C-alpha cells in the first residue's frame, strides 16, 4: 500500500474498503435487478422479499453478514434468496480492497472505485437482459474526464485515453464486422464494443490491447465452466468487466516487463 499507515491502520482501512464495496454492491445489485425488470425509477422504493413482500429491515440488509446469518433465506417466509447479492458483495468488496492496497488513498483510487461500480452494474444488467445500457458508460467516461485535473500530466493522459478508446473500440469493431461477414451472423454486440472503448479510455492503447487478450481468455473460461455459449448468446460484458480488474491493477507492470524483453 503506497500510503504508509502502519499495519493496524492499514488493516482497518482495508476493512472499511471491503465494507464500502459490499454496501455499494448490495445497492447496485438491487438497482440492476429493478432496471432489468423494466422499472422506470429503480432507485425508488424500499427493499423487500420477492416472495412474501415484507419490507426488509436494516438487520436484513447488512452486507454478507445478513445472508450468512439467515442462511440465504427470508426471515419471515423462509423463501430461498439467490446468492447473487452475496457474490457481488464479496466481489466488489475484494475489488475495493485490492484497489486501495495497490494505489493507496487518493483521487486515482476514487476514480477506479467509481469505475468498478459502473462495471458491476453493467455486468449485472448484461447477465439479466443481454444488453449493456449506455448511460452507465457515459457516467464512466464522465468520471475519466472529471478526474483528469488530478493527474500529473492531464493532457498526456487525455491523449493516451482517446487513442486507447479509438484504437481498441475501432479495432474490435473492424474485426467484428469482418467476422460478421465470414460467419453470416453478429459475433459481438455494440454494447461490448462500447465497453471496450470505455476501458481503452482508462488504459490507453497498450493496456487496452492487454485487456482484450485477458477478456477473451476470461470469456472462454466462463463459457467452458458454465456450458453457456454453445448455440446460445453469451453475455461478454461480465467477462470484460472481470478482466478489467487485474488489467487496471497491473497493466503497467506487465507492459513494462514485456517491453523490457526487447
C-alpha positions as a Markdown table, in Angstrom:
| # | Residue | x | y | z |
|---|---|---|---|---|
| 1 | Unk | 0.0 | 0.0 | 0.0 |
| 2 | Unk | 1.7 | 3.3 | -1.1 |
| 3 | Unk | 0.5 | 5.2 | 1.9 |
| 4 | Unk | 2.5 | 4.1 | 5.0 |
| 5 | Unk | -0.1 | 4.0 | 7.8 |
| 6 | Unk | 1.3 | 1.1 | 9.8 |
| 7 | Unk | -0.1 | -2.4 | 9.9 |
| 8 | Unk | -3.1 | -1.9 | 12.2 |
| 9 | Unk | -4.4 | 1.3 | 10.5 |
| 10 | Unk | -3.8 | -0.3 | 7.1 |
| 11 | Unk | -5.8 | -3.4 | 8.1 |
| 12 | Unk | -8.6 | -1.1 | 9.4 |
| 13 | Unk | -8.7 | 0.9 | 6.1 |
| 14 | Unk | -8.8 | -2.2 | 4.1 |
| 15 | Unk | -11.7 | -3.5 | 6.2 |
| 16 | Unk | -13.5 | -0.2 | 5.6 |
| 17 | Unk | -12.8 | -0.5 | 1.9 |
| 18 | Unk | -14.3 | -4.0 | 1.8 |
| 19 | Unk | -17.4 | -2.9 | 3.8 |
| 20 | Unk | -17.9 | 0.1 | 1.5 |
| 21 | Unk | -17.6 | -2.1 | -1.6 |
| 22 | Unk | -20.0 | -4.7 | -0.2 |
| 23 | Unk | -22.6 | -2.0 | 0.7 |
| 24 | Unk | -22.4 | -0.4 | -2.7 |
| 25 | Unk | -22.7 | -3.9 | -4.3 |
| 26 | Unk | -25.8 | -4.6 | -2.4 |
| 27 | Unk | -27.4 | -1.3 | -3.6 |
| 28 | Unk | -26.2 | -1.8 | -7.2 |
| 29 | Unk | -27.5 | -5.4 | -7.3 |
| 30 | Unk | -30.9 | -4.2 | -6.2 |
| 31 | Unk | -30.8 | -1.3 | -8.7 |
| 32 | Unk | -29.7 | -3.5 | -11.6 |
| 33 | Unk | -32.4 | -6.1 | -10.8 |
| 34 | Unk | -35.1 | -3.5 | -10.9 |
| 35 | Unk | -33.8 | -1.9 | -14.0 |
| 36 | Unk | -33.6 | -5.2 | -15.8 |
| 37 | Unk | -37.2 | -5.8 | -14.7 |
| 38 | Unk | -38.2 | -2.7 | -16.6 |
| 39 | Unk | -38.9 | -0.4 | -13.6 |
| 40 | Unk | -38.6 | 3.3 | -14.7 |
| 41 | Unk | -37.3 | 4.5 | -11.4 |
| 42 | Unk | -35.4 | 1.6 | -10.0 |
| 43 | Unk | -33.7 | 3.7 | -7.3 |
| 44 | Unk | -37.1 | 4.4 | -5.5 |
| 45 | Unk | -38.8 | 2.1 | -3.0 |
| 46 | Unk | -37.7 | 0.0 | -0.1 |
| 47 | Unk | -36.1 | -3.4 | -0.5 |
| 48 | Unk | -38.5 | -6.2 | 0.1 |
| 49 | Unk | -38.7 | -10.0 | -0.1 |
| 50 | Unk | -39.7 | -11.1 | -3.6 |
| 51 | Unk | -41.8 | -14.0 | -2.1 |
| 52 | Unk | -43.8 | -12.5 | 0.7 |
| 53 | Unk | -43.4 | -8.8 | 0.0 |
| 54 | Unk | -42.2 | -8.0 | 3.5 |
| 55 | Unk | -40.1 | -4.8 | 3.7 |
| 56 | Unk | -36.6 | -5.6 | 4.7 |
| 57 | Unk | -35.2 | -4.1 | 7.9 |
| 58 | Unk | -31.6 | -2.9 | 8.5 |
| 59 | Unk | -30.8 | -6.2 | 10.1 |
| 60 | Unk | -31.7 | -8.0 | 6.9 |
| 61 | Unk | -29.5 | -5.7 | 4.8 |
| 62 | Unk | -26.1 | -6.0 | 6.4 |
| 63 | Unk | -23.8 | -7.0 | 3.5 |
| 64 | Unk | -22.6 | -10.6 | 3.6 |
| 65 | Unk | -23.4 | -11.0 | 7.3 |
| 66 | Unk | -27.2 | -11.0 | 6.9 |
| 67 | Unk | -27.2 | -13.5 | 4.1 |
| 68 | Unk | -24.9 | -15.9 | 6.1 |
| 69 | Unk | -26.8 | -15.4 | 9.4 |
| 70 | Unk | -30.2 | -16.1 | 7.7 |
| 71 | Unk | -28.6 | -19.0 | 5.7 |
| 72 | Unk | -29.8 | -17.4 | 2.4 |
| 73 | Unk | -33.5 | -17.4 | 3.4 |
| 74 | Unk | -36.1 | -14.8 | 4.1 |
| 75 | Unk | -36.5 | -14.2 | 7.9 |
| 76 | Unk | -40.4 | -14.3 | 7.6 |
| 77 | Unk | -41.4 | -16.8 | 4.9 |
| 78 | Unk | -38.3 | -18.9 | 4.7 |
| 79 | Unk | -38.1 | -18.5 | 0.9 |
| 80 | Unk | -34.7 | -19.1 | -0.5 |
| 81 | Unk | -32.7 | -16.0 | -1.6 |
| 82 | Unk | -30.4 | -16.2 | -4.6 |
| 83 | Unk | -26.7 | -16.0 | -3.9 |
| 84 | Unk | -26.2 | -13.2 | -6.5 |
| 85 | Unk | -26.1 | -10.5 | -3.9 |
| 86 | Unk | -23.6 | -12.3 | -1.7 |
| 87 | Unk | -21.3 | -13.0 | -4.6 |
| 88 | Unk | -21.4 | -9.4 | -5.8 |
| 89 | Unk | -20.9 | -8.0 | -2.3 |
| 90 | Unk | -17.8 | -10.2 | -1.8 |
| 91 | Unk | -16.5 | -9.4 | -5.3 |
| 92 | Unk | -16.9 | -5.7 | -5.2 |
| 93 | Unk | -15.5 | -5.7 | -1.6 |
| 94 | Unk | -12.4 | -7.6 | -2.9 |
| 95 | Unk | -12.1 | -5.1 | -5.8 |
| 96 | Unk | -12.2 | -2.2 | -3.4 |
| 97 | Unk | -9.6 | -3.8 | -1.1 |
| 98 | Unk | -7.1 | -4.5 | -4.0 |
| 99 | Unk | -7.5 | -1.1 | -5.5 |
| 100 | Unk | -6.9 | 0.7 | -2.1 |
| 101 | Unk | -4.0 | -1.7 | -1.5 |
| 102 | Unk | -2.4 | -1.1 | -4.9 |
| 103 | Unk | -2.9 | 2.7 | -5.2 |
| 104 | Unk | -3.4 | 3.9 | -1.6 |
| 105 | Unk | -5.7 | 6.7 | -0.6 |
| 106 | Unk | -6.1 | 9.3 | -3.3 |
| 107 | Unk | -8.1 | 10.6 | -6.2 |
| 108 | Unk | -6.8 | 7.9 | -8.6 |
| 109 | Unk | -8.2 | 5.3 | -6.2 |
| 110 | Unk | -11.6 | 7.1 | -6.0 |
| 111 | Unk | -11.6 | 7.2 | -9.8 |
| 112 | Unk | -11.1 | 3.4 | -10.1 |
| 113 | Unk | -13.7 | 2.7 | -7.4 |
| 114 | Unk | -16.3 | 4.6 | -9.3 |
| 115 | Unk | -15.4 | 2.7 | -12.5 |
| 116 | Unk | -15.7 | -0.6 | -10.6 |
| 117 | Unk | -19.2 | 0.3 | -9.5 |
| 118 | Unk | -20.1 | 1.1 | -13.2 |
| 119 | Unk | -18.6 | -2.2 | -14.4 |
| 120 | Unk | -20.5 | -4.2 | -11.7 |
| 121 | Unk | -23.8 | -2.6 | -12.6 |
| 122 | Unk | -23.3 | -3.1 | -16.4 |
| 123 | Unk | -22.3 | -6.8 | -15.8 |
| 124 | Unk | -25.5 | -7.5 | -13.8 |
| 125 | Unk | -27.8 | -5.8 | -16.4 |
| 126 | Unk | -26.0 | -7.7 | -19.2 |
| 127 | Unk | -26.4 | -11.0 | -17.4 |
| 128 | Unk | -30.1 | -10.3 | -17.0 |
| 129 | Unk | -31.0 | -8.7 | -20.3 |
| 130 | Unk | -28.1 | -9.5 | -22.7 |
| 131 | Unk | -27.8 | -5.7 | -23.2 |
| 132 | Unk | -25.3 | -3.1 | -22.0 |
| 133 | Unk | -27.1 | 0.2 | -21.3 |
| 134 | Unk | -25.4 | 3.4 | -22.5 |
| 135 | Unk | -26.0 | 5.7 | -19.5 |
| 136 | Unk | -23.6 | 4.0 | -17.1 |
| 137 | Unk | -20.9 | 4.0 | -19.8 |
| 138 | Unk | -21.4 | 7.8 | -20.1 |
| 139 | Unk | -21.0 | 8.0 | -16.3 |
| 140 | Unk | -17.8 | 6.1 | -16.6 |
| 141 | Unk | -16.5 | 8.4 | -19.4 |
| 142 | Unk | -17.5 | 11.5 | -17.4 |
| 143 | Unk | -15.6 | 10.1 | -14.4 |
| 144 | Unk | -12.5 | 9.8 | -16.5 |
| 145 | Unk | -12.8 | 13.5 | -17.6 |
| 146 | Unk | -13.7 | 14.7 | -14.1 |
| 147 | Unk | -10.5 | 13.2 | -12.6 |
| 148 | Unk | -8.2 | 14.4 | -15.3 |
| 149 | Unk | -7.0 | 17.5 | -13.5 |
| 150 | Unk | -5.8 | 15.3 | -10.6 |
| 151 | Unk | -3.3 | 13.5 | -12.8 |
| 152 | Unk | 0.3 | 14.8 | -13.0 |
| 153 | Unk | 0.1 | 15.1 | -16.8 |
| 154 | Unk | -3.6 | 15.5 | -17.7 |
| 155 | Unk | -3.1 | 16.4 | -21.4 |
| 156 | Unk | -0.9 | 13.3 | -21.9 |
| 157 | Unk | -3.4 | 11.1 | -20.1 |
| 158 | Unk | -6.3 | 12.6 | -22.2 |
| 159 | Unk | -4.5 | 11.9 | -25.5 |
| 160 | Unk | -3.5 | 8.4 | -24.4 |
| 161 | Unk | -7.0 | 7.7 | -23.3 |
| 162 | Unk | -8.6 | 8.9 | -26.6 |
| 163 | Unk | -6.0 | 6.9 | -28.5 |
| 164 | Unk | -6.9 | 3.8 | -26.5 |
| 165 | Unk | -10.6 | 4.3 | -26.9 |
| 166 | Unk | -10.3 | 4.8 | -30.7 |
| 167 | Unk | -7.7 | 2.0 | -31.2 |
| 168 | Unk | -9.4 | -0.6 | -29.0 |
| 169 | Unk | -13.0 | 0.3 | -29.9 |
| 170 | Unk | -12.3 | 0.8 | -33.5 |
| 171 | Unk | -10.1 | -2.2 | -33.8 |
| 172 | Unk | -12.6 | -4.6 | -32.2 |
| 173 | Unk | -15.3 | -3.1 | -34.3 |
| 174 | Unk | -13.4 | -3.7 | -37.5 |
| 175 | Unk | -12.6 | -7.3 | -36.5 |
| 176 | Unk | -16.2 | -8.0 | -35.5 |
| 177 | Unk | -17.5 | -6.6 | -38.9 |
| 178 | Unk | -15.2 | -8.9 | -40.8 |
| 179 | Unk | -16.2 | -11.9 | -38.5 |
| 180 | Unk | -19.9 | -11.0 | -39.1 |
| 181 | Unk | -19.3 | -11.2 | -42.9 |
| 182 | Unk | -17.5 | -14.5 | -42.7 |
| 183 | Unk | -19.8 | -16.2 | -40.2 |
| 184 | Unk | -23.0 | -14.7 | -41.5 |
| 185 | Unk | -24.2 | -13.5 | -38.1 |
| 186 | Unk | -23.5 | -10.9 | -35.4 |
| 187 | Unk | -20.4 | -12.0 | -33.5 |
| 188 | Unk | -20.2 | -9.2 | -31.0 |
| 189 | Unk | -22.8 | -6.7 | -29.7 |
| 190 | Unk | -22.4 | -3.0 | -30.0 |
| 191 | Unk | -22.5 | -2.6 | -26.2 |
| 192 | Unk | -19.4 | -4.9 | -25.8 |
| 193 | Unk | -17.5 | -2.7 | -28.2 |
| 194 | Unk | -18.5 | 0.5 | -26.4 |
| 195 | Unk | -17.5 | -1.0 | -23.1 |
| 196 | Unk | -14.1 | -1.9 | -24.5 |
| 197 | Unk | -13.7 | 1.6 | -25.9 |
| 198 | Unk | -14.6 | 3.0 | -22.4 |
| 199 | Unk | -11.9 | 0.9 | -20.8 |
| 200 | Unk | -9.5 | 1.8 | -23.5 |
| 201 | Unk | -10.0 | 5.4 | -22.3 |
| 202 | Unk | -8.7 | 4.4 | -18.9 |
| 203 | Unk | -6.0 | 2.0 | -20.0 |
| 204 | Unk | -4.6 | 3.6 | -23.2 |
| 205 | Unk | -3.7 | 1.6 | -26.3 |
| 206 | Unk | -1.2 | -0.9 | -24.7 |
| 207 | Unk | -3.3 | -1.6 | -21.6 |
| 208 | Unk | -6.5 | -1.8 | -23.8 |
| 209 | Unk | -4.9 | -4.4 | -26.0 |
| 210 | Unk | -3.9 | -6.4 | -22.9 |
| 211 | Unk | -7.5 | -6.1 | -21.7 |
| 212 | Unk | -8.8 | -7.6 | -24.9 |
| 213 | Unk | -6.5 | -10.6 | -24.6 |
| 214 | Unk | -7.4 | -11.2 | -20.9 |
| 215 | Unk | -11.1 | -10.7 | -21.6 |
| 216 | Unk | -11.0 | -13.3 | -24.4 |
| 217 | Unk | -9.5 | -15.9 | -22.1 |
| 218 | Unk | -11.9 | -14.9 | -19.3 |
| 219 | Unk | -14.9 | -15.3 | -21.6 |
| 220 | Unk | -13.7 | -18.7 | -22.9 |
| 221 | Unk | -13.1 | -19.9 | -19.4 |
| 222 | Unk | -16.5 | -18.7 | -18.2 |
| 223 | Unk | -18.3 | -20.3 | -21.2 |
| 224 | Unk | -16.5 | -23.6 | -20.6 |
| 225 | Unk | -17.3 | -23.7 | -16.9 |
| 226 | Unk | -20.9 | -22.8 | -17.2 |
| 227 | Unk | -21.7 | -24.5 | -20.5 |
| 228 | Unk | -23.1 | -21.3 | -21.9 |
| 229 | Unk | -22.4 | -20.2 | -25.4 |
| 230 | Unk | -23.0 | -23.4 | -27.2 |
| 231 | Unk | -25.5 | -22.3 | -29.8 |
| 232 | Unk | -26.8 | -19.6 | -27.4 |
| 233 | Unk | -25.9 | -16.0 | -27.0 |
| 234 | Unk | -23.2 | -15.4 | -24.4 |
| 235 | Unk | -23.0 | -12.1 | -22.4 |
| 236 | Unk | -19.5 | -10.9 | -22.9 |
| 237 | Unk | -19.8 | -7.8 | -20.8 |
| 238 | Unk | -19.2 | -9.5 | -17.4 |
| 239 | Unk | -16.0 | -11.2 | -18.9 |
| 240 | Unk | -14.8 | -7.8 | -20.0 |
| 241 | Unk | -15.5 | -6.3 | -16.6 |
| 242 | Unk | -13.8 | -9.1 | -14.7 |
| 243 | Unk | -10.8 | -8.9 | -17.0 |
| 244 | Unk | -10.6 | -5.2 | -16.3 |
| 245 | Unk | -9.9 | -5.8 | -12.6 |
| 246 | Unk | -6.3 | -7.3 | -12.9 |
| 247 | Unk | -5.6 | -5.2 | -16.0 |
| 248 | Unk | -6.3 | -1.9 | -14.3 |
| 249 | Unk | -4.2 | -3.0 | -11.3 |
| 250 | Unk | -1.2 | -4.5 | -13.1 |
| 251 | Unk | -1.1 | -3.4 | -16.8 |
| 252 | Unk | 1.8 | -1.0 | -16.3 |
| 253 | Unk | 4.0 | -3.7 | -14.8 |
| 254 | Unk | 3.0 | -6.3 | -17.4 |
| 255 | Unk | 3.7 | -3.9 | -20.3 |
| 256 | Unk | 6.9 | -2.8 | -18.7 |
| 257 | Unk | 8.1 | -6.4 | -18.4 |
| 258 | Unk | 7.1 | -7.2 | -21.9 |
| 259 | Unk | 8.8 | -4.2 | -23.5 |
| 260 | Unk | 11.9 | -5.0 | -21.4 |
| 261 | Unk | 12.2 | -8.2 | -23.3 |
| 262 | Unk | 13.3 | -6.4 | -26.5 |
